[in-house]
Amino acid sequence: MRKYLDMENATLEVQFKNIKDYSILLDNNSNEIILQNFKRVIFHIDEKYIKELYDILKEKFENENILAMIYSNITKIPKYDVIDNIIFVNTNESNIIKSDNIFNLISLKDDNVKKVADIIKDDSNIMINPIIDVNNISKFFETFNELTELIDGKRINLNGYIIPSFLMREHPCNAYLCDGCHCKKEISCLPKYITINSDFEVYPHDLFYNKLRIGNINNKKITDVLEKYYSSDSYNEFIKYSKKVFIKYLSHYPYQYMPIVEYIRMEIENDK
């Protein structure tokens, strides 16, 4: 079985709507998630089920080298002690919460830069969700650079898969173009971000296209589903689009960071 290296910092995101489905997934796959070496697992849930989900995650992942993140529209701070490797992410932008174990997810757009900067400078835990139009990529970086100038050197936590462009040029494995069989680092060659939707369907990143579908995990082990993925047409399609983006855009890409997944999405949409 191929698994992720520590350096790949792999993420699994699960988008179920109820506790029952989470219980099924974790009863079948908590050990496999650890075995596959995911470093971060994201769970989306309604606020009324947060404590129930937290208790399941604490049972499954306490003392494991994995960060569990619960995304929810949070209106109040939890009144119970939270273990170190579980954090909450508040998706309600109109209700910024200051708490050590709560991050606030805020979209960065060209019309709210000062507001985002003020919240960061107020020492709230912030995670930036960049809104990127790759057809107007220069506008995003103008907005991003404006934000960095306003926050006086404070750290920015970016949500999503945005990689330094120089790193992809020097190490194409970051753009999924390295043969793991001959790579000196022996990387997994799997997408570093895996998403499971509410129907238990598995996709690379949030690229919800049938041609890229990895499989269905209902009553299956994620390790088995990912292992079969290597020899599938959908894996070859994912690599094909990654290579296309690398050749078409990266050689003359002028910016420090590249949202490679958004470029893959654009190429898929253009092929429809």
Phi and psi in degrees as a GROMACS rama.xvg file:
@    title "Ramachandran Plot"
@    xaxis  label "Phi"
@    yaxis  label "Psi"
@TYPE xy
-84.6212  135.793  ARG-2
-130.618  166.891  LYS-3
-69.251  143.337  TYR-4
-78.1901  158.195  LEU-5
-56.1527  -40.1164  ASP-6
-65.9799  -18.6364  MET-7
-76.7025  -20.061  GLU-8
49.4655  52.1458  ASN-9
-71.4047  146.583  ALA-10
-121.126  137.796  THR-11
-116.02  127.077  LEU-12
-116.367  131.671  GLU-13
-121.345  130.451  VAL-14
-118.029  45.6611  GLN-15
-75.7309  163.585  PHE-16
-108.3  -9.06413  LYS-17
-145.743  160.861  ASN-18
-66.4372  -34.6824  ILE-19
-56.7287  -46.0456  LYS-20
-65.9245  -38.5451  ASP-21
-63.234  -40.1817  TYR-22
-62.6216  -42.6369  SER-23
-61.7494  -48.5512  ILE-24
-59.1833  -48.5784  LEU-25
-75.6952  -31.4868  LEU-26
-63.2027  -37.018  ASP-27
-85.6835  -24.4836  ASN-28
-133.29  2.69304  ASN-29
-61.1395  -42.2199  SER-30
-67.1601  -36.2736  ASN-31
-70.5117  -34.3956  GLU-32
-61.9126  -40.9131  ILE-33
-69.2776  -44.2548  ILE-34
-62.647  -37.8404  LEU-35
-71.2281  -13.4006  GLN-36
71.4465  38.3863  ASN-37
-67.5059  133.74  PHE-38
-95.5281  -19.7528  LYS-39
-141.894  132.521  ARG-40
-128.207  125.857  VAL-41
-107.368  131.527  ILE-42
-123.656  134.104  PHE-43
-106.343  132.896  HIS-44
-156.915  152.841  ILE-45
-67.7294  146.729  ASP-46
-56.439  -34.3695  GLU-47
-66.7083  -15.3019  LYS-48
-106.401  7.20451  TYR-49
-59.7144  -48.048  ILE-50
-62.8078  -40.0908  LYS-51
-65.0855  -42.661  GLU-52
-67.3845  -41.3448  LEU-53
-56.921  -44.1405  TYR-54
-62.5827  -38.3274  ASP-55
-65.4839  -44.7719  ILE-56
-66.2091  -37.7782  LEU-57
-62.3448  -41.679  LYS-58
-64.454  -39.9101  GLU-59
-83.1614  -34.3882  LYS-60
-121.5  -0.377983  PHE-61
-59.547  135.285  GLU-62
72.2863  8.73512  ASN-63
-95.2175  155.329  GLU-64
-84.493  67.4169  ASN-65
-151.497  142.096  ILE-66
-104.182  120.764  LEU-67
-100.324  130.621  ALA-68
-123.032  124.048  MET-69
-103.831  113.048  ILE-70
-93.5177  129.791  TYR-71
-162.512  159.893  SER-72
-81.1035  93.4593  ASN-73
-92.4093  132.024  ILE-74
-110.651  -16.0305  THR-75
-147.803  153.08  LYS-76
-75.0738  132.068  ILE-77
-57.3161  140.905  PRO-78
-99.2975  28.3946  LYS-79
-134.348  157.343  TYR-80
-68.828  140.411  ASP-81
-117.554  131.232  VAL-82
-69.4749  161.002  ILE-83
-64.8934  -30.5337  ASP-84
-97.9757  20.7376  ASN-85
-127.045  128.596  ILE-86
-130.546  160.173  ILE-87
-107.608  145.182  PHE-88
-122.841  115.117  VAL-89
-83.1894  118.996  ASN-90
-94.1477  3.80147  THR-91
-90.467  97.7257  ASN-92
-67.3169  -20.1272  GLU-93
-87.075  -0.897331  SER-94
-135.716  79.6758  ASN-95
-74.1016  126.405  ILE-96
-111.887  129.486  ILE-97
-98.5783  109.734  LYS-98
-159.852  146.292  SER-99
-61.1397  -34.5052  ASP-100
-107.4  18.8387  ASN-101
-123.414  124.504  ILE-102
-101.96  148.674  PHE-103
-109.398  121.801  ASN-104
-86.7473  120.523  LEU-105
-128.288  129.983  ILE-106
-74.8766  135.764  SER-107
-100.932  116.066  LEU-108
-129.242  166.923  LYS-109
-69.2168  -14.1765  ASP-110
-103.756  6.40992  ASP-111
-132.799  21.5793  ASN-112
-61.2224  -46.5721  VAL-113
-64.2257  -39.4314  LYS-114
-61.7593  -45.1022  LYS-115
-63.95  -42.5637  VAL-116
-61.9079  -41.8812  ALA-117
-63.1588  -38.5464  ASP-118
-67.3472  -42.3411  ILE-119
-62.9322  -43.8808  ILE-120
-68.6844  -17.9191  LYS-121
-81.9074  5.63379  ASP-122
66.9762  24.2068  ASP-123
-79.2843  149.549  SER-124
-75.6143  114.234  ASN-125
-121.089  139.937  ILE-126
-121.78  120.375  MET-127
-84.5416  128.065  ILE-128
-102.899  99.5168  ASN-129
-72.2423  130.534  PRO-130
-96.9475  108.675  ILE-131
-119.509  126.063  ILE-132
-107.661  107.027  ASP-133
-68.0043  -16.1985  VAL-134
-76.4795  -12.1424  ASN-135
-138.627  52.9263  ASN-136
-63.9964  -30.4095  ILE-137
-62.4166  -33.5566  SER-138
-64.6398  -40.3349  LYS-139
-62.0767  -44.0745  PHE-140
-71.9814  -27.3922  PHE-141
-62.7503  -43.7746  GLU-142
-65.8045  -44.8132  THR-143
-63.6512  -43.6063  PHE-144
-65.6123  -36.4664  ASN-145
-62.2472  -41.3832  GLU-146
-62.8012  -46.2591  LEU-147
-62.6098  -32.8237  THR-148
-70.5557  -29.555  GLU-149
-83.0314  -19.7533  LEU-150
-99.2065  7.18806  ILE-151
55.1976  45.8537  ASP-152
81.2444  1.33071  GLY-153
-67.4502  151.027  LYS-154
-71.1967  142.8  ARG-155
-112.071  125.265  ILE-156
-97.4019  115.539  ASN-157
-97.6787  132.836  LEU-158
-86.0424  142.669  ASN-159
102.152  -174.625  GLY-160
-111.462  90.0848  TYR-161
-123.412  119.999  ILE-162
-115.031  141.511  ILE-163
-55.1434  130.379  PRO-164
-64.3539  -36.2634  SER-165
-63.5963  -32.6079  PHE-166
-69.015  -36.1878  LEU-167
-70.394  -35.0736  MET-168
-67.72  -43.6964  ARG-169
-76.1076  -32.5633  GLU-170
-132.982  86.1382  HIS-171
-59.1878  -11.7496  PRO-172
-60.1621  -26.7128  CYS-173
-71.2691  -14.0456  ASN-174
-111.585  17.5763  ALA-175
65.5362  32.0791  TYR-176
-119.852  30.5849  LEU-177
-114.727  136.26  CYS-178
-82.3299  109.339  ASP-179
-60.6339  -22.7922  GLY-180
-71.1294  -28.3527  CYS-181
-114.939  -0.536703  HIS-182
-71.5965  134.156  CYS-183
-61.7091  -30.3792  LYS-184
-85.8479  -14.3363  LYS-185
55.5661  50.1423  GLU-186
-68.5434  165.389  ILE-187
-72.4326  -28.7552  SER-188
70.4305  5.95924  CYS-189
-80.0855  154.534  LEU-190
-55.7763  135.503  PRO-191
-79.108  -4.41976  LYS-192
-134.976  118.698  TYR-193
-117.36  133.871  ILE-194
-119.033  135.391  THR-195
-113.244  120.205  ILE-196
-86.2873  -175.507  ASN-197
-67.8211  -13.6333  SER-198
-99.1147  14.2077  ASP-199
69.0627  13.6786  PHE-200
-80.6821  139.045  GLU-201
-110.96  133.13  VAL-202
-136.223  157.583  TYR-203
-75.6899  129.353  PRO-204
53.9705  -139.663  HIS-205
-112.275  39.8375  ASP-206
-91.8341  84.8733  LEU-207
-86.3962  69.8119  PHE-208
-122.608  137.45  TYR-209
-56.2924  -36.5415  ASN-210
-68.083  -16.8819  LYS-211
-108.214  1.72099  LEU-212
-58.8768  129.953  ARG-213
-82.3851  -39.0949  ILE-214
157.981  -169.319  GLY-215
-121.389  134.099  ASN-216
-102.571  5.71103  ILE-217
-63.5597  117.039  ASN-218
61.1618  27.2428  ASN-219
-129.434  162.1  LYS-220
-88.2993  135.025  LYS-221
-64.9235  -30.7045  ILE-222
-62.7218  -39.8053  THR-223
-69.246  -42.2268  ASP-224
-63.2132  -42.975  VAL-225
-70.8229  -33.997  LEU-226
-66.1936  -40.9263  GLU-227
-68.0756  -25.6428  LYS-228
-59.8839  -33.1845  TYR-229
-57.0477  -36.0534  TYR-230
-100.314  15.7623  SER-231
-96.4643  160.025  SER-232
-64.8201  -35.1642  ASP-233
-66.1106  -34.8411  SER-234
-65.0441  -43.922  TYR-235
-62.3463  -36.0514  ASN-236
-65.2808  -42.51  GLU-237
-62.1161  -44.3802  PHE-238
-65.739  -38.4499  ILE-239
-59.3953  -46.0758  LYS-240
-70.4248  -34.3987  TYR-241
-62.5452  -43.8197  SER-242
-65  -40.2664  LYS-243
-61.0972  -43.9337  LYS-244
-65.7198  -42.207  VAL-245
-58.525  -48.4099  PHE-246
-72.0213  -41.3873  ILE-247
-77.4982  -32.2104  LYS-248
-119.693  -39.1044  TYR-249
-70.3173  -31.7729  LEU-250
-60.5306  -30.3934  SER-251
-121.209  19.5583  HIS-252
-71.6598  124.307  TYR-253
-93.8031  -3.80037  PRO-254
-105.024  160.635  TYR-255
-67.8196  -37.5199  GLN-256
-119.137  150.459  TYR-257
-130.752  123.912  MET-258
-83.5261  75.8825  PRO-259
-58.8768  -33.4748  ILE-260
-64.7779  -36.5835  VAL-261
-68.4585  -32.9007  GLU-262
-70.1637  -38.0603  TYR-263
-61.6527  -43.8736  ILE-264
-59.1963  -43.2965  ARG-265
-62.3979  -42.4969  MET-266
-65.4493  -38.6276  GLU-267
-64.1258  -44.8047  ILE-268
-63.2357  -37.1091  GLU-269
-67.5316  -23.5628  ASN-270
-84.0238  -7.53689  ASP-271
